[in-house]
C-alpha cells in the first residue's frame, strides 16, 4: 500500500483500528507541522521495502480522540500494530533506519 501524501482529517475509530487484521502503521501528525514535513523523506524511504503494509496518516490535534486514545503527545508519532495490538512506537523519527527497526516488530 503506498504512503499517502497528506494527513487525513477523517479518522477511523479506535475500535475499528483494534479490529484491523494484519500489520498496520498509524502515523499521527498534521500537514503544517515542521517536524512532520521534515520526517516525510525518511518515512517514505523506510516504507519502500514494506509497500504492502497498511499505512494510515491521521491528522491529530485538540479534540481528536484517536490520538488521545494512543496518548500521542508529539508529532509525528508512528504506531506499529498487528491485529490491533501495538508492537512498537517511534516519536519524531530522524532516519529511515530508526523506522526500519520498528518494522522488525512485525
N, C-alpha and C positions, 0 to 999 in steps of 0.2 A: 504494500500500500504506500503510495507516495506521500511525502511530507507536505502538509498543507502550508500555504504561504502566510495566511493571516490567522489570528486567533478568532475563534468563533464566539459570537456574543450569545449564542444559544448553547446550553449545556445539557447533557443527559443528567438524570437524577443519580444520586449515589447508589440507589437500589439497582438501576439499570447497569451501572458500571460494575457493581459487585456480581451481577449475573452474567457478564460477558465471558464467553468461553475463550480459552487460549490466552495468548500473550497480548498485552496492551500497554502502551506508554501514553500517559496523560501529561501534557505539557501545560502548565499554568503560567500565564503572563498577560501582557497587554501589547497592542500594536505600537503604542507610543513609548514604551519602556526602553531606555537606552541599553540596559543590561540584556534585555530580551533580544533587541536588534543585534547587539554585539555577539550574542551566542549562536545566532542562526547558522552561520557558516560551519561551526563545529558540530552543531546538532545535525545538519544536513549530511556532513561528512560521516558522522558516526552511524547514521541510518542507512547509508549506501549498501552495506552488506546485509542489511536487515529490512529490505524493502517490503517484505511480506508481513512485517509486524504492524499491527494496528497502532496508529499514532493520532491521538486526538489533541488538538491545540485549543484550549479553553481559556477564554478571557476571564480574568479574575479581578476582584476589587471589592469595595464595600457593598454589602447587600447581596453578594454572590455566595449562596450556601454551599456549593460544591467545594470550592477552595477551602472554606471554613471546616467542612467535614474532614478534610485531609490535613488540617492545621497548617496550611500554606501561609508563610509569613514573608518570603522574599521571592522575587521573580528573576529569571524563570526557574520554576521547580518542575523537574521531571520525575514522575512516579511510575515505576515499572511494576506491572501487575500480571499475574497469571491466575485465571479462573477466579477473579475477584479478590485475590489476596496480594497485598503489597509485598514485593520482594526486595526492592531497592528504591533509593531516592537520591537524586542529585540536585543540589541547590546552587544556582548560578555557576553552571559549568564553564570551565575555562579552556577545555580542549576536547577534541573528538576522542582521544584516548581515555580520558576520565569517564566520558559517557559510555564508551565501549566496555569498560569494566562492569558497568551495571547490566549490559546485555548478557554477560556471563551468568547472571542470576536466573535467566530463563532456561 
